[in-house]
Amino acid sequence: MVRLRPQRGDVRQRGRHVRRPGHLPQEEAEAVSAGTVHPAVERADGLIELKRYDEAEAVLGQRLAEDPDDIRAWTKLALCYVRSGQHEKALTATDRALAIDPEDVGGLIMRAHALRGVGGTRWQESEGVLREAIRLAPDYWYTYALLADIVWRIRLVRIGQAGGGRITSEQMQGPLHEAGDIAMEALRLGPEEVYAHEVAWQIADLASNSTVADQLDHAILRLDPNHPYALARQTRKAASAPGVKPREAATLYADALAAAPDSRPMQDGLDDASYRMLRGIRWIALLCLGVIAASGLDLFPTDGETPRELPVSLGQRLWFLVPMSALWAVGALLRYRRLRAGVRINIRSLIRRRVWPRIVLAQAAWTMLCTLLLAEIPWTERTVPQALFWAGLVPTLATVWFDRKKTT
């Protein structure tokens, strides 16, 4: 069973990301609406795209003072209010637009957006508004996509309200099937439109149809190779496949970030892969500690075995540095130098930004300090070296399993 609540902004389902349409295609809605666009309205549209909403509102206000019946100015003002989060004002603007022409498709679409943003119970009115827009312009893909995105929410909210906020998987199938049919019509009418594919992906994901969702992701990336969420999902899928090592996962995330540098999910994935690589250096430190303790000093001789005589000679103590240096050179330094520049930079950044990477480095450094003390001091008895061995081993080994699922 799932618990549902209406959401705004980015939608997150089972840790995955679905983007709302970052651009409300009001211009396309105007293409199916009658009338020409005044230069002042076009100038306001440019200001809206630059997120200079106050200036756009002023320009549109001046235009409406000159011509209160300019329906395009009213719908553009509604768009300005929707973008700036003033949904009640957007509703008022669409009221004025639809009073001029109740069958204006652009005004109806903007009203649906305004109702959706208002929330409460009124957002469910957007379904009827969009169905009217479809009646007036049955070949416009965007209205179908937006309706599909709204229908399943309305249906599931109603089911959830009737069931005390809980919805079973079986109850979800009907609304998702209905929304899926509408989304397929949007894809038929707009086969090259990213938002139509996004809505269809979300419905397929909610229905746990991973095959269709994966196909839609590939279609989205064909249309928009830098689509942040589809790219993140496909990269995460490749990076989490069986047998993929942290270094390979980090390279996949770095490649994806090169295409979409502002993607938060991919940055998080790169941070996680970088952290997993950092965790590996503790094993190198522990291996050095074990080599010196077992073969260098015979700290724990077995019964019947003659332990190595202490103190160890200076030449032998210096020789202990050779296997340790080889382990670090091959296991850490060489691997680090072979990483992509972006991954190396991220590792250094991660150490500055997060606590656990610094803890991992501190543990490795502590273990190596204990190892060096064991190896280079001419011990005459084994009591203190044994204490040093346990001091280097236990604190590090105790957290290796504790933080294996720890995020950065």
Secondary structure, DSSP 4 states (H G I P E B T S, - for coil): -EE-----SSEEETTEEE---SS--HHHHHHTSSS---HHHHHHHHHHHTT-HHHHHHHHHHHHHH-TT-HHHHHHHHHHHHHTT-HHHHHHHHHHHHHH-TT-HHHHHHHHHHHHHH-TTGGGGHHHHHHHHHHH-TT-HHHHHHHHHHHHHHHHHHHHHHTTTEE-HHHHHHHHHHHHHHHHHHHHH-TT-HHHHHHHHHHHHHTT-HHHHHHHHHHHHHH-TT-HHHHHHHHHHHHTSTT--HHHHHHHHHHHHHH-TT-HHHHHHHHHHHHHHHHHHHHHHHHHHHHIIIIIS-SSPPTT--PPPSSPPHHHHHHTHHHHHHHHIIIIIHHHHHS-HHHHHHHHHHHHH-HHHHHHHHHHHHHHHHHHHHHHS--SSSHHHHHHHHHHHHHHHHHHHHTTT---
